[in-house]
């Protein structure tokens, strides 16, 4: 798909981008090149190929899932104005 001058002006208007008259031919060529590359990628037959999350088949080393802090909820809620059943009570905002 190739762009022409009116397409670039319309895209620039919709994107709220100011493009001068001198920049329109270069922008048209760049956008046409991008769409040409997309057309080339879509033309490749990818049947039977599984999608990859990463180009290298590596796994991430994970740290062990262990508790590193003590439960201090009671100490934090001791200074709160109002709590109930381990929850903070706040004034009603929406009626």
C-alpha positions, 0 to 999 in steps of 0.5 A: 500500500502506498501513501499519497500526499492527502493520506499523510496530511489526513494522518498528520491532522488526526495525530495532531502533528504539524508537518511542514510542506517540505516534510510531506514527501519524506514522510510519505516515503517513510510511511510507504516504506513501513507499510511495504515492510509490513506487507513483506512480513505478512507474505511469509508463510508461518504455518506450523511455526509456534510463536516465541516469547523470546528468541532464545530458549532460556528460562529465568532463574527465580529466587525461592518464594519465602517470607522475608518480613514479619506480619506487622498489620496490628502495629500499623492498624494500631495508629489508624482512626478506625479498623474492623476485622483487619480492614481500615474503615474510611468515610463513605465517599459516594452516596 
